[in-house]
């Protein structure tokens, strides 16, 4: 199957710090790809580079996905209602005024916020804010959706609700690429896994094989809870 996104010898360097180091990686279609690794391993940089927000200092990123969207770990809510936040995102995505109302209702229903459309966005709970941020990302009608640790600050109930949404989105043939520090979440969601350390690719492969029989010593140590130095 045709690759959604391909990294070829991609390096990203800021000052003296190498954030991605000659990364070769293919993200294919299908179930979610979950990117894991210690803090500072390059997870966020990978997502930003794939989104086009970071330009590689070396190598190239290519693929067939024309429409991409990203949800950041700490999304900013506009000082507007839930509906107005989403309407702004739809307008920015180029949706016509005639089409925005129907699309707005559809997205609010999808993320379970239809009953809160008139509430100020900044008065939402943490889980509700993340679901609104997800709806805003989906306003771009993406082929690929990048999620940067979207459940990191959520309680178990809100995390489950968000994970259920990820499964729903993936079932709609949207490729989800998500960074997380939570191995349990990776096990629950991943179709395939990418493990990074210090900007380098440690291992990538189908989730069942990765978790049951990792090929590299670093992957085995990481799954065992050991520190990667």
C-alpha positions, 0 to 999 in steps of 0.5 A: 500500500502507498505510504501516507508519509515517508521520512528519508534521512531527516534531521532537525537541529536547533542550535547544538541540539539534534531533535531528529537524527537521520530518521528513516520512517514510513507511516502507512495507512490503516490503524493508528501509529503511536509514537513513544519514547522518553521525554526529549526523544523527538516525538513532538518534533516528528509530528511537527515535521510531518505536519510541515511546521518544522523544516528538516535541516537534512533529508526530506519528507514526502507522502500522498496525504494532502490534508493534514491537521494537528492537535497540540498537547495544550491547545488554546481556547478562544474567548468564545463559545464552544460553537464559535471556537469550532466555527472559527476553525471551519472558516479558517479551513475554507468551509463556506458559510452555508456549509459551516452550520451543518458541519459544526453540528456534525462535529459537535455531535461526534465529540459529544459537545452538542449540549455545550455549544453555547458554553464559553470554551474556557469554562469546559473541563479538561476532557471537554477542552481536548474534545473541542480541540479535536473537533477543531482539528477535524474541521480541516477534514484531514487525511492524517491527524497528528495528536501530541499527547492529547490525554496527558493531563486527563483523568481515566474517564476522560482518557477513555472517552478520548481514546474511544473518539480516536477509534471512531476517527480511525474507523473513518479512514483517517490516519491517526499518528499520536505521541504518548508517554503512556505505554498502556495507551499505546497498547490499547490504540496502536496498530503500529508503534514507533520508538524514538530515543534522542531523535533516533529511531530505535524500533518500528513495527506492528504493535503485537510484535513490538510489545510481545517480541521487541527486536532491539535491546533498547526496546526491551529495556524501555518496555521493562521500565528501564531508563534509556540513557 
